[in-house]
Amino acid sequence: MRLVALLAAFVLTSGCTGSKWKPCEHLEITTRNAAGQQQWLRYENARYRVRDTDPLTIAWEHMKCVDIESQAGTVEELCARESLTGPVDHVACR
């Protein structure tokens, strides 16, 4: 019984698309906004993985930085990794 469960787990994980992240110096994504218009997105030093192929759905991560101004007037840059998932028309990794 344990062997059957182990084999089933292996088949499920090996057949899963997008199980590994692909690092990209330049990640380019073509997607559509809420109005159905095509959008082109580009990220540097990002990574992505395919979550589904029909429709093409990916998860991607990139660094996002924002400037935060204190009450004293100093500005600090705060950076964090942003994770997104969604359907896309096209993805290119260079």
Backbone as XML, in Angstrom:
<?xml version="1.0"?>
<chain id="A" units="angstrom">
  <residue number="1" name="MET">
    <atom name="N" x="0.817" y="-1.191" z="0.000"/>
    <atom name="CA" x="0.000" y="0.000" z="0.000"/>
    <atom name="C" x="0.865" y="1.260" z="0.000"/>
  </residue>
  <residue number="2" name="ARG">
    <atom name="N" x="1.946" y="1.244" z="0.776"/>
    <atom name="CA" x="2.843" y="2.405" z="0.801"/>
    <atom name="C" x="3.482" y="2.625" z="-0.562"/>
  </residue>
  <residue number="3" name="LEU">
    <atom name="N" x="3.798" y="1.536" z="-1.241"/>
    <atom name="CA" x="4.417" y="1.634" z="-2.562"/>
    <atom name="C" x="3.465" y="2.289" z="-3.557"/>
  </residue>
  <residue number="4" name="VAL">
    <atom name="N" x="2.195" y="1.945" z="-3.503"/>
    <atom name="CA" x="1.201" y="2.546" z="-4.394"/>
    <atom name="C" x="1.075" y="4.041" z="-4.119"/>
  </residue>
  <residue number="5" name="ALA">
    <atom name="N" x="1.046" y="4.439" z="-2.858"/>
    <atom name="CA" x="0.951" y="5.858" z="-2.502"/>
    <atom name="C" x="2.195" y="6.607" z="-2.952"/>
  </residue>
  <residue number="6" name="LEU">
    <atom name="N" x="3.355" y="5.989" z="-2.786"/>
    <atom name="CA" x="4.605" y="6.611" z="-3.209"/>
    <atom name="C" x="4.647" y="6.785" z="-4.721"/>
  </residue>
  <residue number="7" name="LEU">
    <atom name="N" x="4.238" y="5.764" z="-5.454"/>
    <atom name="CA" x="4.202" y="5.860" z="-6.914"/>
    <atom name="C" x="3.195" y="6.915" z="-7.384"/>
  </residue>
  <residue number="8" name="ALA">
    <atom name="N" x="2.053" y="6.992" z="-6.742"/>
    <atom name="CA" x="1.055" y="8.000" z="-7.106"/>
    <atom name="C" x="1.592" y="9.394" z="-6.867"/>
  </residue>
  <residue number="9" name="ALA">
    <atom name="N" x="2.269" y="9.611" z="-5.757"/>
    <atom name="CA" x="2.857" y="10.929" z="-5.465"/>
    <atom name="C" x="3.918" y="11.274" z="-6.495"/>
  </residue>
  <residue number="10" name="PHE">
    <atom name="N" x="4.730" y="10.296" z="-6.898"/>
    <atom name="CA" x="5.761" y="10.532" z="-7.904"/>
    <atom name="C" x="5.154" y="10.923" z="-9.244"/>
  </residue>
  <residue number="11" name="VAL">
    <atom name="N" x="4.120" y="10.218" z="-9.666"/>
    <atom name="CA" x="3.468" y="10.513" z="-10.942"/>
    <atom name="C" x="2.849" y="11.902" z="-10.911"/>
  </residue>
  <residue number="12" name="LEU">
    <atom name="N" x="2.216" y="12.263" z="-9.818"/>
    <atom name="CA" x="1.584" y="13.580" z="-9.726"/>
    <atom name="C" x="2.612" y="14.699" z="-9.767"/>
  </residue>
  <residue number="13" name="THR">
    <atom name="N" x="3.738" y="14.541" z="-9.072"/>
    <atom name="CA" x="4.732" y="15.612" z="-9.058"/>
    <atom name="C" x="5.546" y="15.659" z="-10.336"/>
  </residue>
  <residue number="14" name="SER">
    <atom name="N" x="5.825" y="14.513" z="-10.949"/>
    <atom name="CA" x="6.626" y="14.529" z="-12.173"/>
    <atom name="C" x="5.828" y="15.014" z="-13.366"/>
  </residue>
  <residue number="15" name="GLY">
    <atom name="N" x="4.522" y="14.821" z="-13.362"/>
    <atom name="CA" x="3.693" y="15.264" z="-14.462"/>
    <atom name="C" x="3.220" y="16.696" z="-14.327"/>
  </residue>
  <residue number="16" name="CYS">
    <atom name="N" x="3.544" y="17.329" z="-13.240"/>
    <atom name="CA" x="3.091" y="18.701" z="-12.969"/>
    <atom name="C" x="3.956" y="19.694" z="-13.735"/>
  </residue>
  <residue number="17" name="THR">
    <atom name="N" x="3.337" y="20.486" z="-14.612"/>
    <atom name="CA" x="4.100" y="21.489" z="-15.344"/>
    <atom name="C" x="4.444" y="22.640" z="-14.413"/>
  </residue>
  <residue number="18" name="GLY">
    <atom name="N" x="5.576" y="23.232" z="-14.637"/>
    <atom name="CA" x="5.942" y="24.411" z="-13.878"/>
    <atom name="C" x="6.446" y="24.131" z="-12.486"/>
  </residue>
  <residue number="19" name="SER">
    <atom name="N" x="6.955" y="22.940" z="-12.239"/>
    <atom name="CA" x="7.410" y="22.640" z="-10.897"/>
    <atom name="C" x="8.733" y="23.323" z="-10.575"/>
  </residue>
  <residue number="20" name="LYS">
    <atom name="N" x="9.434" y="23.823" z="-11.572"/>
    <atom name="CA" x="10.714" y="24.501" z="-11.343"/>
    <atom name="C" x="10.654" y="25.943" z="-11.836"/>
  </residue>
  <residue number="21" name="TRP">
    <atom name="N" x="11.260" y="26.827" z="-11.074"/>
    <atom name="CA" x="11.339" y="28.239" z="-11.460"/>
    <atom name="C" x="12.409" y="28.409" z="-12.518"/>
  </residue>
  <residue number="22" name="LYS">
    <atom name="N" x="12.143" y="29.273" z="-13.486"/>
    <atom name="CA" x="13.117" y="29.583" z="-14.526"/>
    <atom name="C" x="13.577" y="31.030" z="-14.322"/>
  </residue>
  <residue number="23" name="PRO">
    <atom name="N" x="14.853" y="31.247" z="-13.992"/>
    <atom name="CA" x="15.341" y="32.625" z="-13.796"/>
    <atom name="C" x="15.509" y="33.335" z="-15.130"/>
  </residue>
  <residue number="24" name="CYS">
    <atom name="N" x="15.198" y="34.633" z="-15.140"/>
    <atom name="CA" x="15.287" y="35.439" z="-16.364"/>
    <atom name="C" x="15.979" y="36.761" z="-16.069"/>
  </residue>
  <residue number="25" name="GLU">
    <atom name="N" x="16.929" y="37.100" z="-16.916"/>
    <atom name="CA" x="17.515" y="38.431" z="-16.821"/>
    <atom name="C" x="16.472" y="39.459" z="-17.261"/>
  </residue>
  <residue number="26" name="HIS">
    <atom name="N" x="15.734" y="39.114" z="-18.324"/>
    <atom name="CA" x="14.629" y="39.949" z="-18.809"/>
    <atom name="C" x="13.424" y="39.044" z="-19.035"/>
  </residue>
  <residue number="27" name="LEU">
    <atom name="N" x="12.352" y="39.282" z="-18.288"/>
    <atom name="CA" x="11.113" y="38.532" z="-18.429"/>
    <atom name="C" x="10.101" y="39.424" z="-19.130"/>
  </residue>
  <residue number="28" name="GLU">
    <atom name="N" x="9.578" y="38.963" z="-20.261"/>
    <atom name="CA" x="8.591" y="39.723" z="-21.023"/>
    <atom name="C" x="7.292" y="38.936" z="-21.078"/>
  </residue>
  <residue number="29" name="ILE">
    <atom name="N" x="6.207" y="39.592" z="-20.718"/>
    <atom name="CA" x="4.899" y="38.947" z="-20.650"/>
    <atom name="C" x="3.903" y="39.765" z="-21.462"/>
  </residue>
  <residue number="30" name="THR">
    <atom name="N" x="3.116" y="39.081" z="-22.280"/>
    <atom name="CA" x="2.004" y="39.718" z="-22.974"/>
    <atom name="C" x="0.728" y="39.160" z="-22.371"/>
  </residue>
  <residue number="31" name="THR">
    <atom name="N" x="-0.139" y="40.054" z="-21.919"/>
    <atom name="CA" x="-1.383" y="39.660" z="-21.265"/>
    <atom name="C" x="-2.487" y="40.629" z="-21.675"/>
  </residue>
  <residue number="32" name="ARG">
    <atom name="N" x="-3.663" y="40.449" z="-21.158"/>
    <atom name="CA" x="-4.793" y="41.334" z="-21.465"/>
    <atom name="C" x="-5.329" y="41.950" z="-20.184"/>
  </residue>
  <residue number="33" name="ASN">
    <atom name="N" x="-5.725" y="43.228" z="-20.268"/>
    <atom name="CA" x="-6.299" y="43.900" z="-19.107"/>
    <atom name="C" x="-7.790" y="43.595" z="-19.014"/>
  </residue>
  <residue number="34" name="ALA">
    <atom name="N" x="-8.474" y="44.215" z="-18.072"/>
    <atom name="CA" x="-9.904" y="43.943" z="-17.851"/>
    <atom name="C" x="-10.757" y="44.308" z="-19.068"/>
  </residue>
  <residue number="35" name="ALA">
    <atom name="N" x="-10.306" y="45.267" z="-19.871"/>
    <atom name="CA" x="-11.041" y="45.679" z="-21.068"/>
    <atom name="C" x="-10.711" y="44.811" z="-22.283"/>
  </residue>
  <residue number="36" name="GLY">
    <atom name="N" x="-9.842" y="43.808" z="-22.098"/>
    <atom name="CA" x="-9.484" y="42.927" z="-23.203"/>
    <atom name="C" x="-8.379" y="43.470" z="-24.093"/>
  </residue>
  <residue number="37" name="GLN">
    <atom name="N" x="-7.784" y="44.600" z="-23.705"/>
    <atom name="CA" x="-6.695" y="45.172" z="-24.497"/>
    <atom name="C" x="-5.381" y="44.502" z="-24.112"/>
  </residue>
  <residue number="38" name="GLN">
    <atom name="N" x="-4.543" y="44.289" z="-25.116"/>
    <atom name="CA" x="-3.273" y="43.632" z="-24.885"/>
    <atom name="C" x="-2.309" y="44.554" z="-24.141"/>
  </residue>
  <residue number="39" name="GLN">
    <atom name="N" x="-1.616" y="43.986" z="-23.148"/>
    <atom name="CA" x="-0.611" y="44.712" z="-22.376"/>
    <atom name="C" x="0.715" y="43.984" z="-22.512"/>
  </residue>
  <residue number="40" name="TRP">
    <atom name="N" x="1.789" y="44.743" z="-22.459"/>
    <atom name="CA" x="3.120" y="44.181" z="-22.503"/>
    <atom name="C" x="3.824" y="44.561" z="-21.214"/>
  </residue>
  <residue number="41" name="LEU">
    <atom name="N" x="4.326" y="43.578" z="-20.477"/>
    <atom name="CA" x="5.009" y="43.808" z="-19.215"/>
    <atom name="C" x="6.438" y="43.310" z="-19.331"/>
  </residue>
  <residue number="42" name="ARG">
    <atom name="N" x="7.360" y="44.020" z="-18.703"/>
    <atom name="CA" x="8.757" y="43.595" z="-18.724"/>
    <atom name="C" x="9.350" y="43.775" z="-17.333"/>
  </residue>
  <residue number="43" name="TYR">
    <atom name="N" x="10.049" y="42.754" z="-16.884"/>
    <atom name="CA" x="10.688" y="42.772" z="-15.577"/>
    <atom name="C" x="12.144" y="42.372" z="-15.733"/>
  </residue>
  <residue number="44" name="GLU">
    <atom name="N" x="13.006" y="42.941" z="-14.917"/>
    <atom name="CA" x="14.419" y="42.561" z="-14.909"/>
    <atom name="C" x="14.692" y="41.704" z="-13.684"/>
  </residue>
  <residue number="45" name="ASN">
    <atom name="N" x="15.594" y="40.745" z="-13.854"/>
    <atom name="CA" x="15.980" y="39.837" z="-12.778"/>
    <atom name="C" x="14.751" y="39.227" z="-12.104"/>
  </residue>
  <residue number="46" name="ALA">
    <atom name="N" x="13.967" y="38.542" z="-12.894"/>
    <atom name="CA" x="12.739" y="37.920" z="-12.417"/>
    <atom name="C" x="12.837" y="36.410" z="-12.616"/>
  </residue>
  <residue number="47" name="ARG">
    <atom name="N" x="11.782" y="35.730" z="-12.228"/>
    <atom name="CA" x="11.693" y="34.302" z="-12.495"/>
    <atom name="C" x="10.227" y="33.939" z="-12.688"/>
  </residue>
  <residue number="48" name="TYR">
    <atom name="N" x="9.995" y="32.827" z="-13.401"/>
    <atom name="CA" x="8.623" y="32.394" z="-13.625"/>
    <atom name="C" x="8.554" y="30.882" z="-13.698"/>
  </residue>
  <residue number="49" name="ARG">
    <atom name="N" x="7.332" y="30.375" z="-13.579"/>
    <atom name="CA" x="7.068" y="28.958" z="-13.808"/>
    <atom name="C" x="5.657" y="28.818" z="-14.360"/>
  </residue>
  <residue number="50" name="VAL">
    <atom name="N" x="5.461" y="27.819" z="-15.185"/>
    <atom name="CA" x="4.158" y="27.575" z="-15.804"/>
    <atom name="C" x="3.286" y="26.832" z="-14.803"/>
  </residue>
  <residue number="51" name="ARG">
    <atom name="N" x="2.098" y="27.367" z="-14.565"/>
    <atom name="CA" x="1.140" y="26.727" z="-13.656"/>
    <atom name="C" x="0.140" y="25.869" z="-14.431"/>
  </residue>
  <residue number="52" name="ASP">
    <atom name="N" x="-0.224" y="26.313" z="-15.651"/>
    <atom name="CA" x="-1.169" y="25.580" z="-16.483"/>
    <atom name="C" x="-0.899" y="25.948" z="-17.934"/>
  </residue>
  <residue number="53" name="THR">
    <atom name="N" x="-1.223" y="25.052" z="-18.841"/>
    <atom name="CA" x="-0.972" y="25.319" z="-20.259"/>
    <atom name="C" x="-2.223" y="25.674" z="-21.038"/>
  </residue>
  <residue number="54" name="ASP">
    <atom name="N" x="-3.404" y="25.439" z="-20.479"/>
    <atom name="CA" x="-4.639" y="25.741" z="-21.209"/>
    <atom name="C" x="-5.689" y="26.332" z="-20.281"/>
  </residue>
  <residue number="55" name="PRO">
    <atom name="N" x="-5.822" y="27.643" z="-20.213"/>
    <atom name="CA" x="-5.014" y="28.656" z="-20.880"/>
    <atom name="C" x="-3.660" y="28.799" z="-20.198"/>
  </residue>
  <residue number="56" name="LEU">
    <atom name="N" x="-2.710" y="29.370" z="-20.924"/>
    <atom name="CA" x="-1.365" y="29.549" z="-20.386"/>
    <atom name="C" x="-1.438" y="30.432" z="-19.145"/>
  </residue>
  <residue number="57" name="THR">
    <atom name="N" x="-1.079" y="29.864" z="-18.020"/>
    <atom name="CA" x="-1.090" y="30.572" z="-16.742"/>
    <atom name="C" x="0.274" y="30.393" z="-16.101"/>
  </residue>
  <residue number="58" name="ILE">
    <atom name="N" x="0.868" y="31.503" z="-15.662"/>
    <atom name="CA" x="2.190" y="31.434" z="-15.051"/>
    <atom name="C" x="2.173" y="32.121" z="-13.689"/>
  </residue>
  <residue number="59" name="ALA">
    <atom name="N" x="3.151" y="31.770" z="-12.884"/>
    <atom name="CA" x="3.451" y="32.491" z="-11.654"/>
    <atom name="C" x="4.790" y="33.163" z="-11.904"/>
  </residue>
  <residue number="60" name="TRP">
    <atom name="N" x="4.928" y="34.416" z="-11.500"/>
    <atom name="CA" x="6.208" y="35.091" z="-11.676"/>
    <atom name="C" x="6.507" y="35.953" z="-10.473"/>
  </residue>
  <residue number="61" name="GLU">
    <atom name="N" x="7.797" y="36.170" z="-10.250"/>
    <atom name="CA" x="8.277" y="36.973" z="-9.135"/>
    <atom name="C" x="9.309" y="37.966" z="-9.642"/>
  </residue>
  <residue number="62" name="HIS">
    <atom name="N" x="9.289" y="39.132" z="-9.055"/>
    <atom name="CA" x="10.273" y="40.167" z="-9.381"/>
    <atom name="C" x="10.435" y="41.079" z="-8.174"/>
  </residue>
  <residue number="63" name="MET">
    <atom name="N" x="11.482" y="41.873" z="-8.185"/>
    <atom name="CA" x="11.704" y="42.833" z="-7.105"/>
    <atom name="C" x="10.919" y="44.097" z="-7.405"/>
  </residue>
  <residue number="64" name="LYS">
    <atom name="N" x="10.203" y="44.579" z="-6.404"/>
    <atom name="CA" x="9.445" y="45.812" z="-6.536"/>
    <atom name="C" x="9.919" y="46.760" z="-5.448"/>
  </residue>
  <residue number="65" name="CYS">
    <atom name="N" x="10.244" y="47.986" z="-5.837"/>
    <atom name="CA" x="10.738" y="48.977" z="-4.892"/>
    <atom name="C" x="9.805" y="50.185" z="-4.865"/>
  </residue>
  <residue number="66" name="VAL">
    <atom name="N" x="9.606" y="50.727" z="-3.681"/>
    <atom name="CA" x="8.805" y="51.941" z="-3.507"/>
    <atom name="C" x="9.581" y="52.903" z="-2.628"/>
  </residue>
  <residue number="67" name="ASP">
    <atom name="N" x="9.391" y="54.181" z="-2.878"/>
    <atom name="CA" x="9.999" y="55.213" z="-2.043"/>
    <atom name="C" x="9.030" y="55.595" z="-0.940"/>
  </residue>
  <residue number="68" name="ILE">
    <atom name="N" x="9.526" y="55.610" z="0.288"/>
    <atom name="CA" x="8.706" y="55.973" z="1.438"/>
    <atom name="C" x="9.309" y="57.221" z="2.063"/>
  </residue>
  <residue number="69" name="GLU">
    <atom name="N" x="8.478" y="58.263" z="2.155"/>
    <atom name="CA" x="8.939" y="59.527" z="2.732"/>
    <atom name="C" x="8.524" y="59.594" z="4.193"/>
  </residue>
  <residue number="70" name="SER">
    <atom name="N" x="9.485" y="59.908" z="5.046"/>
    <atom name="CA" x="9.192" y="60.016" z="6.470"/>
    <atom name="C" x="8.633" y="61.407" z="6.771"/>
  </residue>
  <residue number="71" name="GLN">
    <atom name="N" x="8.152" y="61.597" z="7.984"/>
    <atom name="CA" x="7.632" y="62.905" z="8.395"/>
    <atom name="C" x="8.744" y="63.939" z="8.427"/>
  </residue>
  <residue number="72" name="ALA">
    <atom name="N" x="9.988" y="63.492" z="8.600"/>
    <atom name="CA" x="11.129" y="64.408" z="8.615"/>
    <atom name="C" x="11.542" y="64.822" z="7.208"/>
  </residue>
  <residue number="73" name="GLY">
    <atom name="N" x="10.960" y="64.195" z="6.191"/>
    <atom name="CA" x="11.263" y="64.559" z="4.814"/>
    <atom name="C" x="12.303" y="63.689" z="4.145"/>
  </residue>
  <residue number="74" name="THR">
    <atom name="N" x="12.864" y="62.732" z="4.857"/>
    <atom name="CA" x="13.830" y="61.836" z="4.226"/>
    <atom name="C" x="13.080" y="60.750" z="3.452"/>
  </residue>
  <residue number="75" name="VAL">
    <atom name="N" x="13.704" y="60.292" z="2.389"/>
    <atom name="CA" x="13.097" y="59.277" z="1.542"/>
    <atom name="C" x="13.941" y="58.009" z="1.614"/>
  </residue>
  <residue number="76" name="GLU">
    <atom name="N" x="13.276" y="56.912" z="1.880"/>
    <atom name="CA" x="13.938" y="55.612" z="1.900"/>
    <atom name="C" x="13.298" y="54.720" z="0.849"/>
  </residue>
  <residue number="77" name="GLU">
    <atom name="N" x="14.131" y="53.917" z="0.217"/>
    <atom name="CA" x="13.623" y="52.964" z="-0.758"/>
    <atom name="C" x="13.428" y="51.616" z="-0.071"/>
  </residue>
  <residue number="78" name="LEU">
    <atom name="N" x="12.227" y="51.080" z="-0.196"/>
    <atom name="CA" x="11.896" y="49.785" z="0.379"/>
    <atom name="C" x="11.655" y="48.813" z="-0.768"/>
  </residue>
  <residue number="79" name="CYS">
    <atom name="N" x="12.388" y="47.700" z="-0.775"/>
    <atom name="CA" x="12.274" y="46.720" z="-1.853"/>
    <atom name="C" x="11.851" y="45.370" z="-1.292"/>
  </residue>
  <residue number="80" name="ALA">
    <atom name="N" x="11.024" y="44.664" z="-2.057"/>
    <atom name="CA" x="10.574" y="43.328" z="-1.678"/>
    <atom name="C" x="10.254" y="42.550" z="-2.937"/>
  </residue>
  <residue number="81" name="ARG">
    <atom name="N" x="10.262" y="41.261" z="-2.809"/>
    <atom name="CA" x="9.911" y="40.400" z="-3.941"/>
    <atom name="C" x="8.397" y="40.333" z="-4.040"/>
  </residue>
  <residue number="82" name="GLU">
    <atom name="N" x="7.878" y="40.648" z="-5.237"/>
    <atom name="CA" x="6.439" y="40.593" z="-5.492"/>
    <atom name="C" x="6.140" y="39.330" z="-6.286"/>
  </residue>
  <residue number="83" name="SER">
    <atom name="N" x="5.129" y="38.584" z="-5.852"/>
    <atom name="CA" x="4.715" y="37.361" z="-6.527"/>
    <atom name="C" x="3.354" y="37.568" z="-7.163"/>
  </residue>
  <residue number="84" name="LEU">
    <atom name="N" x="3.225" y="37.170" z="-8.424"/>
    <atom name="CA" x="1.976" y="37.301" z="-9.164"/>
    <atom name="C" x="1.668" y="36.003" z="-9.889"/>
  </residue>
  <residue number="85" name="THR">
    <atom name="N" x="0.402" y="35.745" z="-10.108"/>
    <atom name="CA" x="-0.035" y="34.588" z="-10.880"/>
    <atom name="C" x="-1.193" y="35.020" z="-11.760"/>
  </residue>
  <residue number="86" name="GLY">
    <atom name="N" x="-1.187" y="34.582" z="-13.019"/>
    <atom name="CA" x="-2.298" y="34.919" z="-13.888"/>
    <atom name="C" x="-2.153" y="34.349" z="-15.280"/>
  </residue>
  <residue number="87" name="PRO">
    <atom name="N" x="-3.246" y="34.424" z="-16.042"/>
    <atom name="CA" x="-3.193" y="33.960" z="-17.429"/>
    <atom name="C" x="-2.422" y="34.954" z="-18.290"/>
  </residue>
  <residue number="88" name="VAL">
    <atom name="N" x="-1.678" y="34.450" z="-19.250"/>
    <atom name="CA" x="-0.891" y="35.291" z="-20.158"/>
    <atom name="C" x="-1.088" y="34.799" z="-21.579"/>
  </residue>
  <residue number="89" name="ASP">
    <atom name="N" x="-0.850" y="35.688" z="-22.534"/>
    <atom name="CA" x="-0.894" y="35.305" z="-23.939"/>
    <atom name="C" x="0.460" y="34.739" z="-24.391"/>
  </residue>
  <residue number="90" name="HIS">
    <atom name="N" x="1.534" y="35.329" z="-23.844"/>
    <atom name="CA" x="2.878" y="34.951" z="-24.283"/>
    <atom name="C" x="3.866" y="35.284" z="-23.169"/>
  </residue>
  <residue number="91" name="VAL">
    <atom name="N" x="4.902" y="34.479" z="-23.044"/>
    <atom name="CA" x="5.983" y="34.748" z="-22.078"/>
    <atom name="C" x="7.320" y="34.474" z="-22.764"/>
  </residue>
  <residue number="92" name="ALA">
    <atom name="N" x="8.281" y="35.365" z="-22.536"/>
    <atom name="CA" x="9.631" y="35.197" z="-23.098"/>
    <atom name="C" x="10.630" y="35.477" z="-21.996"/>
  </residue>
  <residue number="93" name="CYS">
    <atom name="N" x="11.647" y="34.643" z="-21.922"/>
    <atom name="CA" x="12.674" y="34.759" z="-20.896"/>
    <atom name="C" x="14.028" y="34.847" z="-21.584"/>
  </residue>
  <residue number="94" name="ARG">
    <atom name="N" x="14.733" y="35.912" z="-21.305"/>
    <atom name="CA" x="16.060" y="36.089" z="-21.908"/>
    <atom name="C" x="17.076" y="36.225" z="-20.814"/>
  </residue>
</chain>
